[in-house]
Amino acid sequence: MRRYRSVTIAVALGAVLAGCSRDAAPRTLPDEEEPSTGVTTSATTTPPASPKPTPTKPKPTKKPTPSPTATPTPTATATPPGKILTASGAYLEVSEDENLTTPDPENGCEVHDPDLTQVTCGVVNMAGGIVTWVSGYEQHNLPGQSEPRRVIRIYKRLPNGSDSMTHVGFGDPGVWADAEARVGSLTGQTRDSLVVIVRFRGSGTMGGYDVLTWRTGTGGPLLRAHHEEGPKAQIYVRSRGYISTYIADYSDGSPNCCPRKWQHDNVYWDGTKFRLRQFPLVSSPPSS
């Protein structure tokens, strides 16, 4: 009996000593934790602050590069056919002397220039005004010459009724066989042009011409173009508004009397100037 009690006491004593040993151990507190005051508090856990997003600068919007405006391709204007004719080499020249003359309607243009003989002439009512042309031989020979010069003169009618010479052409003695003028409608107005044709002496019967125009609203005849002479020239001022020329071609060895081929060209107004358009050789010129 005593033995059981001693064992029980020993067990109880060991339990008490063990409990005291556990209570004596010091508690370790975290740095932030305060000592307990005897009041139990529930700890609230604060979540870590989320980092503020760094604002992203918007990328500048790139303006679209405008497409270059296409330059319109200019419409090609077709060049009128033929080469340009100028007044270079013309038989006529601008007169330095007005040679004012009073027309004689009763006796006609034949007495217009009394210093000329063997006269051919004409009075033309052109689009811009009245023109008188006179062709003939001078009455006196030049010094050292055996015959006089052939002359052609172009006059315009002034408001006071007198004629003033605008152009004149001189052929050396023995060179010009004839000089005459024909009226035409070449630049779009009625009777707006004067074609002055000169023929030369010799078996070749060379011929060429000048073109003057006097259009409405202009001050007088203007020398516009010259067509150089050629052998056996056949020159036609067409009513359809151009000049047709046929010239003998001897490139094939034809005899002078009888060319087998003829060069053919037309001279026409392109709106600002005269042009010469050539055509293939023909066997003969037209009769008219």
Order of alpha helices (4+ residues) and beta strands (2+ residues): alpha-beta-beta-beta-beta-beta-beta-beta-beta-beta-beta-beta-beta-beta-beta
